[in-house]
Amino acid sequence: MNERSKHLSADARRVATVEAVVDLAGEQNPSDITTTAIAQRMGLTQGALFRHFPNKEAILQAVMSWVSKHLLARIDKATEGILSPVKALEAVFMTHIDFVSEHPGVPRMLFSELQRSEETLPKRMVQTLIHHYDERLRRLLEAGKNQGELDAELDVNAAAVLFIGTIQGLVMQSLIAGDVARIRRNAPDVFAIYHRGISRMDNTL
């Protein structure tokens, strides 16, 4: 960061810290990110950083809170006013893809937290995010069944798991390939295949 970061308000400094961590996570293993690296990215001393966060765990909590708030808000905004459940599902899918494309460090951090064997607050926050995300998907899938857009015998639980797993698969492939843009290129065709698998036989997008 530049000289301006040294003169931010407390709230702005905390947001800047979160953004710095997300940026660093897009460049390296999130578990290897140190408070020294965060402070250096922001052009601060560790002492200045710790005036806003008591430790690294508190920083991770702030990051997970930011991710949850922004991802769910963007999904809710994207589906607002869409009457078709299938179109709403597509909006959720593409909005999630856009979010990851803009912040490739986010999925790295989520995967890193979920892989931790110990129970931590950041890990529980990721689990809560997935729970709220899953609830939104289930509502849309049930609405799709009720409105006749989706197969009446559709297993909503399995369909929600597959939806999230499909996005995770796209993310992992893009990370392995080192090509973040790939996720946006592949997303429309992948969603079309997902939709064909859950829709009524006579239904089309």
C-alpha positions in Angstrom: 0.0 0.0 0.0 1.0 3.6 -0.4 1.6 6.5 2.1 -2.2 7.1 2.2 -2.7 3.9 4.2 -0.9 5.4 7.1 -3.5 8.1 7.6 -6.7 6.0 7.4 -9.4 6.0 10.1 -9.6 2.9 12.4 -12.5 1.4 10.4 -10.8 2.1 7.1 -7.6 0.6 8.4 -9.4 -2.6 9.4 -11.0 -2.9 5.9 -7.6 -2.3 4.3 -6.1 -5.0 6.4 -8.8 -7.5 5.2 -8.1 -6.5 1.6 -4.4 -6.9 2.1 -4.9 -10.5 3.5 -7.2 -11.4 0.6 -4.6 -10.1 -1.9 -1.8 -12.0 -0.2 -3.9 -15.2 -0.2 -4.2 -14.9 -4.0 -0.4 -15.0 -4.2 0.6 -17.6 -1.6 -0.6 -20.4 0.8 -2.9 -18.6 3.2 -1.5 -20.6 6.2 1.9 -19.0 5.4 0.7 -15.4 5.6 2.3 -13.7 8.6 1.4 -10.5 10.4 4.8 -9.3 9.2 3.8 -9.8 5.6 0.5 -8.2 6.2 2.1 -5.1 7.8 4.6 -4.9 5.0 1.9 -5.1 2.3 0.2 -2.2 4.0 3.3 -0.2 4.6 2.9 -0.3 8.4 4.8 -1.7 11.3 3.5 -4.7 13.2 2.8 -2.4 16.1 0.5 -0.3 14.1 -1.3 -3.4 12.8 -1.8 -4.7 16.3 -3.4 -1.5 17.4 -6.4 -2.6 15.4 -6.2 -6.4 15.8 -4.8 -8.2 18.9 -3.5 -11.2 16.9 -3.6 -13.0 13.6 -6.7 -15.0 14.6 -8.6 -11.7 15.0 -7.5 -10.7 11.5 -8.8 -14.0 10.1 -12.1 -13.5 11.8 -12.4 -10.1 10.2 -11.6 -11.6 6.8 -14.2 -14.3 7.1 -16.8 -11.8 8.3 -16.0 -9.6 5.2 -16.3 -12.6 2.8 -19.6 -13.8 4.3 -21.1 -10.3 4.3 -20.1 -9.4 0.8 -20.7 -12.7 -0.9 -24.2 -13.2 0.5 -25.1 -9.6 -0.1 -24.1 -9.9 -3.7 -26.1 -13.1 -4.1 -29.2 -11.6 -2.6 -28.9 -8.5 -4.8 -28.4 -10.6 -7.9 -31.6 -12.6 -7.3 -33.7 -9.7 -6.2 -36.8 -9.5 -8.4 -36.1 -12.6 -10.4 -39.4 -14.7 -10.6 -37.9 -17.8 -12.2 -36.1 -20.0 -9.6 -33.9 -21.4 -12.4 -32.9 -17.9 -13.5 -32.2 -17.1 -9.9 -30.0 -20.1 -9.5 -28.1 -19.1 -12.6 -27.7 -15.6 -11.1 -26.3 -17.1 -7.9 -23.9 -19.3 -9.8 -22.5 -16.5 -12.0 -22.4 -14.0 -9.1 -20.4 -16.5 -7.1 -18.1 -17.0 -10.1 -17.6 -13.3 -10.5 -16.8 -12.9 -6.8 -14.1 -15.5 -6.9 -12.7 -14.1 -10.1 -12.4 -10.7 -8.5 -11.0 -12.2 -5.2 -9.1 -15.4 -6.0 -7.6 -15.4 -2.5 -11.0 -16.0 -1.0 -11.4 -19.7 -2.0 -7.8 -20.3 -0.9 -8.6 -19.0 2.5 -11.9 -20.9 2.9 -10.3 -24.2 1.9 -7.4 -23.5 4.2 -9.7 -22.8 7.2 -11.9 -25.9 6.6 -8.8 -28.1 6.4 -7.7 -27.1 9.9 -8.1 -30.0 12.3 -8.8 -27.8 15.4 -12.0 -25.9 16.0 -11.4 -22.1 15.5 -13.7 -19.2 15.3 -12.7 -18.5 11.6 -13.4 -22.1 10.7 -16.9 -21.9 12.4 -17.5 -18.7 10.5 -16.8 -20.5 7.2 -19.1 -23.3 8.2 -21.8 -20.7 9.0 -21.3 -19.0 5.6 -21.8 -22.4 3.9 -24.9 -23.1 5.9 -26.5 -19.7 5.0 -25.5 -20.2 1.3 -27.0 -23.7 1.4 -30.3 -22.4 2.8 -30.6 -19.9 -0.1 -30.0 -22.7 -2.6 -32.6 -25.0 -1.0 -35.2 -22.3 -1.1 -34.7 -21.7 -4.8 -34.6 -25.5 -5.6 -37.8 -26.1 -3.7 -39.4 -23.1 -5.5 -38.3 -24.6 -8.8 -40.0 -27.8 -8.0 -43.2 -26.1 -6.8 -43.3 -23.9 -10.0 -42.7 -26.9 -12.3 -39.3 -25.7 -13.6 -37.4 -28.5 -11.9 -38.0 -32.2 -11.7 -40.7 -32.9 -9.1 -38.7 -35.8 -7.8 -35.5 -33.8 -7.5 -33.4 -34.5 -4.3 -32.9 -30.9 -3.1 -30.2 -31.9 -0.7 -28.1 -33.6 -3.4 -28.8 -30.7 -5.9 -27.6 -28.2 -3.4 -24.4 -30.2 -2.7 -23.8 -30.6 -6.4 -24.3 -26.8 -7.0 -21.6 -25.9 -4.4 -19.4 -28.8 -5.5 -19.6 -27.6 -9.1 -18.3 -24.2 -8.3 -15.6 -25.6 -6.1 -14.5 -27.8 -9.0 -14.3 -24.8 -11.3 -12.3 -22.9 -8.7 -9.9 -25.7 -8.1 -9.2 -26.2 -11.8 -8.6 -22.5 -12.3 -6.2 -22.5 -9.3 -4.3 -25.6 -10.6 -4.1 -24.1 -14.1 -3.0 -20.7 -12.7 -5.6 -19.1 -14.9 -8.3 -17.2 -12.9 -10.0 -16.1 -16.1 -10.7 -19.7 -16.9 -13.4 -19.9 -14.3 -15.5 -17.2 -16.0 -15.0 -18.8 -19.5 -16.2 -22.2 -18.4 -19.0 -21.2 -16.0 -21.9 -20.7 -18.4 -21.5 -24.1 -20.1 -21.0 -25.8 -16.8 -24.2 -24.3 -15.3 -26.1 -25.3 -18.5 -25.1 -29.0 -17.8 -26.1 -28.7 -14.2 -29.5 -27.2 -15.1 -30.2 -30.0 -17.6 -29.6 -32.5 -14.8 -32.1 -31.1 -12.4 -34.8 -29.7 -14.8 -38.0 -31.3 -16.1 -37.3 -33.3 -19.2 -39.4 -30.9 -21.3 -38.0 -27.7 -19.7 -35.2 -25.6 -21.1 -33.4 -22.5 -20.0 
